Amino acid sequence: MQSANVLLRKIVRSSVLPFAAQHGMKKDLFPLSRTLSLSLCLKQDNSCNPSEKLDLDAWKKVMKSGLQEVVSETVSERKELSTLAAAREILEMWRLAGRSVPENISEEQLKTFMECPSKSAKKKYLKYLYLKELYRKNDKRKMDEKRERRLEAQERASETDEAKRNSFVCLLSSGMDRAYSWRVAQSMIFGQPLVFDMSYENDMSVREVANAVRQIVSSEGSNRRSVDPFHIHFCNFKDNSLYHKEFIKHYREAWGKLLITVTDQCYTDVFPKDKLIYLTADSPKVMKTFDHDKIYIVGSLVDKSIKTGVSLARAKRLGLETAALPLEKYLLWNTGAKNLTLDQMMNILLTLKDTGDWKKALEFVPKRKYCGFVSKPVHELKKTLNLINTLKLGKRQEELRKQCAKNYSKKLTQK
């Protein structure tokens, strides 16, 4: 019996413990070896009973099963750690090669990078993280510079009489904030509703959702500072969605204090259908005037590839009335799509609500998209547009040269 116990101890010391030390499992196998030694001691104490015998085969099976479980768990953990380490090495090589790779990347971002289906998708995701990190550093640098300027201004103000003036400005700004908040609180009771459709998360990438939320935050600030603000509704809004996470990043603790209405219901369940108008650039119907009794819906969609007809199809599916801004009626359109950003739409609607003047409202359209406002008859505008198109496309250049030469000769004869 003693020889069997000695044999088991040699097996453990010669095979199991070196294997555990080699694979970093010595701590995990320490309780197992301790129980083994205790059981052997108990067997030695009870060895005086001749009826009880040690079953070596059963004991080996128990040892092997426990060892296999520990080995499988540690091997799976080591495989995951090795893949993450290999991915980090690849990123370090790409950074040294001069590619757009972020300096700091978390394990969650590294896992999403490894789950990308192709190499181009991995490059795009890394570029997105790199630009995001670059913007964050730039914002931090600007905030530091702004903080330094503020500290310098405070130091100068402490030396002069500007401290009183600064206190008055702070008092004025806090008073204005309270006035803005009071207006928005009144609009939640008496104001005209404006709906943001938050059901486009599946139609956008993570970067496009972040851009959409950034534009909505700017729209909320413009609405809060306006004379007659809208009552903003976020419909089809789901908790723990990408929209929700991005809003928490922007607002942080102030997210629960915003004077807006957030609901997971559809706007057709909240408002009557005959009062809803879906604003989309693909609508065949052109908006003529701003109606204060209607409820306008703006799709929270930012699409770099410009998928046409997505919002129009959603509005038709729900049986809603649609409308598009009269851009061609008031603007001499130049190039580009007629899709506007969400903050531009908010400023246009606020100006229309306050003044009803399309010329003032459409000043928020980017100047690169149009040549100017329409101030001539339609047939003259068509002539100028045809002239612009012929100059761009290079057609009938000889005819244009001849016409210019004739006009120039006529001017010389008249002189």
ZAMARGU-4260 file (C-alpha; in steps of 0.2 Angstrom, whole numbers, plus 5000, padded with zeros to 4 digits):
<rodrens>
0) 5000/5000/5000 | 5014/5012/5004 | 5022/5008/4988 | 5006/5013/4978 | 5006/5030/4988
5) 5024/5033/4984 | 5021/5029/4966 | 5006/5041/4965 | 5017/5055/4973 | 5030/5052/4960
10) 5018/5053/4946 | 5011/5070/4952 | 5028/5077/4955 | 5036/5071/4938 | 5022/5074/4926
15) 5007/5085/4932 | 5016/5098/4942 | 5030/5102/4928 | 5016/5103/4915 | 5006/5115/4926
20) 5021/5126/4929 | 5025/5126/4910 | 5008/5132/4906 | 5005/5144/4920 | 4993/5133/4930
25) 5002/5130/4946 | 4990/5140/4956 | 4975/5131/4949 | 4983/5114/4952 | 4988/5118/4970
30) 4972/5114/4978 | 4971/5098/4968 | 4988/5092/4973 | 4984/5097/4991 | 4968/5087/4991
35) 4978/5073/4983 | 4991/5073/4997 | 4977/5074/5010 | 4968/5059/5003 | 4984/5049/5002
40) 4987/5053/5021 | 4970/5047/5025 | 4973/5032/5015 | 4989/5029/5025 | 4980/5031/5041
45) 4966/5019/5036 | 4978/5006/5028 | 4977/4996/5044 | 4960/4990/5038 | 4964/4976/5026
50) 4946/4976/5018 | 4948/4994/5011 | 4959/4995/4995 | 4965/5009/4984 | 4957/5009/4967
55) 4971/5017/4956 | 4962/5017/4940 | 4947/5026/4947 | 4959/5039/4955 | 4968/5042/4939
60) 4951/5045/4930 | 4947/5058/4943 | 4964/5066/4941 | 4963/5067/4922 | 4945/5074/4922
65) 4950/5088/4934 | 4966/5091/4924 | 4957/5092/4907 | 4944/5105/4913 | 4958/5116/4920
70) 4968/5114/4905 | 4953/5118/4893 | 4948/5134/4902 | 4966/5140/4903 | 4969/5136/4884
75) 4953/5145/4879 | 4959/5160/4889 | 4976/5159/4882 | 4970/5158/4864 | 4959/5173/4866
80) 4974/5183/4874 | 4985/5177/4860 | 4973/5183/4846 | 4971/5200/4855 | 4990/5201/4857
85) 4993/5196/4838 | 4980/5210/4833 | 4989/5223/4843 | 5005/5218/4835 | 4997/5220/4818
90) 4991/5237/4823 | 5008/5242/4829 | 5016/5236/4812 | 5003/5246/4803 | 5006/5262/4813
95) 5025/5260/4810 | 5021/5258/4791 | 5012/5275/4792 | 4994/5270/4791 | 4980/5279/4800
100) 4979/5268/4816 | 4974/5275/4833 | 4986/5276/4847 | 4975/5269/4861 | 4962/5256/4857
105) 4952/5246/4869 | 4948/5228/4870 | 4930/5230/4864 | 4936/5240/4849 | 4950/5227/4846
110) 4937/5213/4846 | 4926/5223/4833 | 4941/5226/4823 | 4944/5207/4822 | 4926/5204/4818
115) 4927/5215/4802 | 4923/5204/4787 | 4937/5210/4775 | 4953/5220/4775 | 4945/5235/4768
120) 4932/5235/4782 | 4946/5234/4795 | 4955/5249/4787 | 4939/5259/4787 | 4936/5255/4805
125) 4953/5260/4810 | 4953/5276/4800 | 4936/5280/4809 | 4944/5277/4826 | 4960/5287/4821
130) 4949/5302/4815 | 4939/5300/4831 | 4954/5301/4842 | 4961/5315/4832 | 4945/5325/4834
135) 4946/5321/4853 | 4964/5327/4854 | 4960/5343/4844 | 4945/5347/4855 | 4955/5344/4871
140) 4968/5355/4864 | 4956/5369/4861 | 4948/5367/4878 | 4965/5368/4886 | 4969/5384/4876
145) 4952/5391/4881 | 4955/5387/4899 | 4972/5395/4898 | 4965/5411/4890 | 4951/5411/4903
150) 4964/5410/4917 | 4974/5424/4909 | 4959/5435/4907 | 4954/5432/4925 | 4971/5436/4931
155) 4971/5452/4921 | 4953/5456/4927 | 4959/5454/4945 | 4972/5467/4943 | 4959/5480/4935
160) 4941/5485/4938 | 4935/5472/4925 | 4931/5460/4939 | 4914/5469/4942 | 4911/5469/4923
165) 4914/5450/4922 | 4902/5447/4937 | 4889/5456/4928 | 4892/5446/4912 | 4891/5430/4922
170) 4875/5436/4930 | 4868/5441/4913 | 4872/5424/4905 | 4864/5414/4919 | 4849/5425/4918
175) 4848/5421/4899 | 4850/5403/4902 | 4835/5403/4914 | 4825/5413/4901 | 4829/5401/4888
180) 4824/5386/4899 | 4808/5395/4903 | 4804/5397/4885 | 4807/5379/4881 | 4797/5373/4896
185) 4782/5384/4890 | 4784/5377/4872 | 4782/5359/4880 | 4764/5365/4885 | 4759/5377/4872
190) 4772/5376/4858 | 4771/5368/4841 | 4778/5350/4841 | 4792/5345/4830 | 4796/5326/4828
195) 4813/5318/4825 | 4811/5301/4818 | 4824/5290/4827 | 4820/5274/4817 | 4835/5274/4805
200) 4848/5266/4816 | 4849/5250/4805 | 4851/5261/4789 | 4867/5269/4795 | 4885/5265/4801
205) 4891/5269/4818 | 4900/5285/4812 | 4884/5291/4803 | 4874/5289/4819 | 4887/5299/4828
210) 4886/5313/4815 | 4867/5312/4816 | 4867/5314/4835 | 4879/5329/4834 | 4868/5338/4822
215) 4853/5335/4833 | 4862/5342/4848 | 4866/5357/4838 | 4847/5358/4833 | 4842/5357/4851
220) 4853/5371/4855 | 4847/5382/4841 | 4829/5378/4846 | 4832/5382/4864 | 4839/5400/4860
225) 4825/5404/4848 | 4811/5416/4852 | 4797/5404/4849 | 4805/5386/4851 | 4797/5370/4845
230) 4792/5356/4857 | 4804/5343/4851 | 4799/5325/4851 | 4811/5310/4849 | 4799/5296/4842
235) 4804/5278/4839 | 4818/5280/4852 | 4825/5264/4860 | 4835/5263/4876 | 4853/5256/4874
240) 4853/5260/4856 | 4867/5268/4847 | 4857/5285/4847 | 4855/5283/4866 | 4874/5280/4869
245) 4879/5294/4858 | 4867/5306/4867 | 4874/5301/4884 | 4891/5304/4877 | 4886/5322/4873
250) 4875/5327/4887 | 4881/5316/4901 | 4872/5320/4917 | 4861/5333/4908 | 4853/5320/4897
255) 4839/5317/4910 | 4836/5336/4912 | 4833/5340/4894 | 4816/5349/4891 | 4811/5337/4877
260) 4799/5322/4875 | 4807/5305/4872 | 4796/5290/4868 | 4798/5273/4860 | 4781/5275/4852
265) 4778/5279/4833 | 4772/5297/4829 | 4757/5290/4821 | 4752/5283/4839 | 4755/5300/4847
270) 4748/5312/4835 | 4733/5311/4822 | 4738/5307/4805 | 4730/5321/4796 | 4741/5333/4805
275) 4758/5325/4801 | 4769/5330/4787 | 4785/5321/4783 | 4799/5332/4776 | 4809/5323/4764
280) 4819/5329/4749 | 4812/5315/4738 | 4794/5321/4740 | 4785/5326/4723 | 4775/5339/4733
285) 4784/5356/4736 | 4781/5365/4752 | 4773/5382/4749 | 4770/5390/4766 | 4774/5386/4784
290) 4758/5379/4792 | 4758/5382/4811 | 4744/5369/4814 | 4753/5355/4806 | 4766/5344/4814
295) 4782/5342/4804 | 4793/5326/4805 | 4812/5326/4801 | 4821/5310/4798 | 4836/5308/4809
300) 4846/5301/4795 | 4864/5305/4789 | 4869/5295/4774 | 4886/5298/4765 | 4881/5287/4750
305) 4864/5296/4749 | 4851/5282/4748 | 4837/5291/4739 | 4819/5287/4744 | 4822/5279/4761
310) 4812/5292/4771 | 4799/5294/4757 | 4796/5275/4757 | 4793/5275/4776 | 4781/5290/4775
315) 4771/5281/4761 | 4771/5265/4771 | 4763/5274/4785 | 4751/5284/4774 | 4757/5301/4778
320) 4758/5317/4769 | 4775/5322/4762 | 4783/5339/4757 | 4800/5345/4751 | 4808/5362/4753
325) 4806/5374/4738 | 4824/5375/4734 | 4823/5376/4715 | 4809/5389/4716 | 4820/5402/4727
330) 4838/5396/4723 | 4848/5395/4707 | 4854/5378/4711 | 4872/5374/4706 | 4878/5356/4710
335) 4875/5343/4723 | 4861/5334/4731 | 4846/5343/4739 | 4848/5335/4756 | 4852/5346/4770
340) 4859/5343/4787 | 4847/5341/4803 | 4854/5358/4810 | 4851/5367/4794 | 4833/5360/4793
345) 4830/5366/4811 | 4836/5384/4807 | 4826/5385/4792 | 4810/5379/4801 | 4813/5391/4815
350) 4815/5406/4803 | 4800/5401/4794 | 4790/5400/4810 | 4796/5417/4816 | 4795/5427/4800
355) 4788/5416/4786 | 4801/5423/4774 | 4808/5410/4762 | 4823/5421/4757 | 4829/5423/4775
360) 4826/5405/4779 | 4835/5398/4764 | 4851/5408/4769 | 4855/5393/4780 | 4858/5383/4764
365) 4877/5381/4761 | 4883/5394/4748 | 4892/5381/4738 | 4876/5372/4733 | 4868/5387/4724
370) 4873/5402/4713 | 4861/5415/4721 | 4843/5418/4724 | 4830/5419/4710 | 4827/5437/4705
375) 4824/5436/4686 | 4811/5429/4675 | 4811/5410/4672 | 4816/5411/4653 | 4831/5421/4657
380) 4836/5409/4671 | 4835/5395/4659 | 4846/5404/4647 | 4859/5407/4660 | 4858/5389/4666
385) 4861/5383/4648 | 4876/5395/4646 | 4883/5388/4663 | 4880/5370/4657 | 4888/5373/4640
390) 4903/5381/4648 | 4905/5367/4660 | 4903/5353/4647 | 4913/5361/4634 | 4899/5360/4620
395) 4896/5373/4607 | 4912/5382/4611 | 4915/5389/4593 | 4897/5396/4593 | 4900/5405/4609
400) 4916/5412/4603 | 4908/5418/4587 | 4894/5426/4596 | 4906/5435/4608 | 4916/5441/4593
405) 4900/5448/4585 | 4895/5457/4601 | 4912/5464/4603 | 4913/5470/4584 | 4896/5478/4587
410) 4902/5488/4602 | 4917/5494/4592 | 4907/5500/4578 | 4895/5509/4590 | 4910/5518/4598
</rodrens>
